[in-house]
Every structure is written in C-alpha cells, then in structure tokens.
Amino acid sequence: MDKFKFLLLWVLIVSAVVTCEKRAKKEVAMKMELTSPAFSEGGTIPRKYTCDGEDLSPPLVWRNVPQGTKSIALICDDPDAPMGTWVHWVIYDIPPTASELPEGVPAVEALPDGSKQGINDFRRIGYGGPCPPPGRPHRYFFRIYALDTVLGLEPGATKDALLRSMEGHILAQGQLMGRYGR
C-alpha cells in the first residue's frame, strides 16, 4: 500500500472514531428525565388514573430539557394491548418553559398555554387511562420529546401523524413506564 492510500485510510479511521465519540456524548446529553409523583418507574399506576377510577391524567414532571428546545411533545401508549399498541394520550406544542403537566389535564383540543391534544385510540381528544382486559398487568409508556421546532399540527393529530412531524426534530427524549392490571 502506498503512503497516500495509507494516509487516507488512517484519516478515515480517525474521523470515524471521532464521529462515534461525538455521537455517544450527544446521546448521553440527550436524555430527559420523566417522573410522576403518582407512581414510580415500573410501579403500579393508581386506579384514579384509569378507566376504573376517575380517568384523570397523572401528574408528570420532567427535567433536563436541552437548550434550543422550541416545544415538547408527549405520547402515552400500551404495547401489551391484545390488538397491538394502544394509544392513550397525544399532546404536543407544549411550551419549552413548561416542566410539568398537572393531574387531570382537561380533555380539550387546545390548552390556554398553546399545547394541543391529539386523538387517542378511544377516539377521543386528550387522555384515556389504562383499561386493560383481565389478566396480566399491562405496561404504559409515557414518552416525552424535546423538539427544535413548534410543530404547528392542528389539534386532534394521531400518534402516527405526530411521530412523522417530529422526525428530524428530536433534541432529547425520556420515558416513564407504569403498570396496571385488572
């Protein structure tokens, strides 16, 4: 191998290593923390937040929103549903200054702060709590996304429409998983 090819190969290898290191550091920095005062990670979601109770949305709190965030989105779904993943909540265009959603977010298309809610798989706007069939408890994933843009989707968007709209705009994300069974 001549010196030029060797030098070129060496530059490519070093470049790849540096790129991987930068990507790894960026991924670590892009983790948000999502918690709830109502239940812990992997814990049981209280009945109050389910179809067996008041069906209120649980309080959620997040941290580590990266600089440059223009809006926040949240999706809650159940991958253990018998007919495939069941969507329980879609909310987006949450202001970047927000750090929580209170208990019992009203089931309205648009909130006073500009947040918009999508349609869930119950075919309703807003939150629809866990309502699994009898058997093993299901897992409910609350996923939060910090975005570099305000999506501007109309209220009533589906999870799929939200995910498509968020492509290429996610700065950071986090999740909280709770369980509920009947």
N, C-alpha and C positions, 0 to 999 in steps of 0.2 A: 504494500500500500504506500503510495507516495505521500509526502508531507502534507500536501494540500488536502487530500481526502481524509487523512488522519486528523488534521486540524478542524476540518468541517465536522467530522463525526464527534470530536471532543466538544465543540461548541454546541452541537445539537443535544448531546447528553447533558451538559451543564445547564442548558436552557430548560430542558425537560425537568430536571431536578428542581431548579429554582421555581418553575411554574407550579409543580406539585406542592412544594413547601408553601408558596403563597396561597394556593387553593386551600390547603389544610388549615392554615392560620385563619383564612377568611371564613371557612366553615365553622370553626370554633367560635369566632366572633359573631356569627350569625345565628346564635341560639338565643331565643327568648324564653323566659320563664313564665309559665301559666299555672296559676293555683286558684283554689277556691276555699273560702272559709267554711264551706258547707261539707266538703269531703276531700280526702287526701288522694294522692296518686294511687290508683289501683283500688281505692276504697269503695264502699257502697254509697251510691247516690241516695240521699234521703227521699223517702216517699213523697214528701212535699213537692219535689221537683219532677214528679212522674204523673202518668195518667191515673194512677191510683190515689193521688193526693190532689193538691191544688194546681198541678201542672204549671208551676211557675218556673221561669228560667233561673238557674242557680247564679249566685254572685260569682264573678270571675275577676281575677286581678292578674295583671301582667307587668313584667319588668324587662329591662334590657332592650328597649326599643332603640334601634340604631339611628344615628344622625342621618338626616336625609329622608326620613320616613314622611310620606305625604298623606297616607291613610293606612288604616288597619282593617283587616277582614277576619271573620271567624266562621268556621264550619263545625257543626257537631253531627256525627253520624255513628251508626251502629253496623259494623261489618258482620255481626253474627246473626242478622235477621234472616229468616228462612228463605226469602226470595231475593237475597243479595243485599248489599249495603243499603241501609235505610237512612235517609237524611232527616235530621231533627231540627236543624237550625242553620240558616244562612244569613249573615249580617255583614255589611261592608260599608265602605266610605266612613268608617269610624274616624273621628279626628285624631291626628297623631299625638295630640297632647293628652288624650284620654289614657288612663291607666287601669280602668276597671269598667265592668258592666255590673250594674246593681241587680239584686234579686228582683225578679218579676218585671223584666223589660216588657213594656206593653206590646201587644201584637198589632202593630200599626206599620204601614208601609215605610214611613219616614219619621224619624225621631227629631225632636227640637234641635239637636246638635248637628243635624245633617246626615246622620247614619241612616242607612237604608236596609230594609229586611227583605229577604227573598222568600220564596215559597219552599216549604218543606214537603216531604213525601206524604204527609197527611193532607196535602193540597191546601194548606193554609199559610198565611203570612206569619212570620215570627217563629217562636219556639214551640215545639211539640215534644213533651217529655218522653222518657223511656216508657214503653208499653209492650214489653216482650210477651210472647206466649209462655205458658207454664213450662218449666224445665230449668235447664242450667242458666245461670245469670249471663246476661249479655254485657259486652264491653261498649262503652260510649266514649268516643274520642272527640274532645274539644280541641280543635287546631286553630292556632292564631297565626296571622301573617302580617308582617310589616311590609308595606309596599312603597315603591318610589314614585307612585302616582295616585291621583284620585281617579278611581275607575269610571265614575260617571254613569254606571249602569242604571237603568230605570229600576224602581222598586219592583219586587216580585221576580227577580232573577233566580234561576235554578243554580244548584251547586255546580253543574257542568258548565253553565254559562260563566259563572264566577271564576272557576278554575281556568277556563280559556282566556278570560280577560286578564287574569293575574300573570299569565305566562310571561316570563322575562322581566317581571317587576317585583319579585320577592327579594327583599333585603334580608329578612330574618324570619324565623318561624319557631313555634314551640307547641307543645301539646300537653294535655291533661287527660288521663283516662280514668273513668269511673265505671262501676259495675252496678247492675240492677237486675234482679230476678224475681219471679213470681211463683 
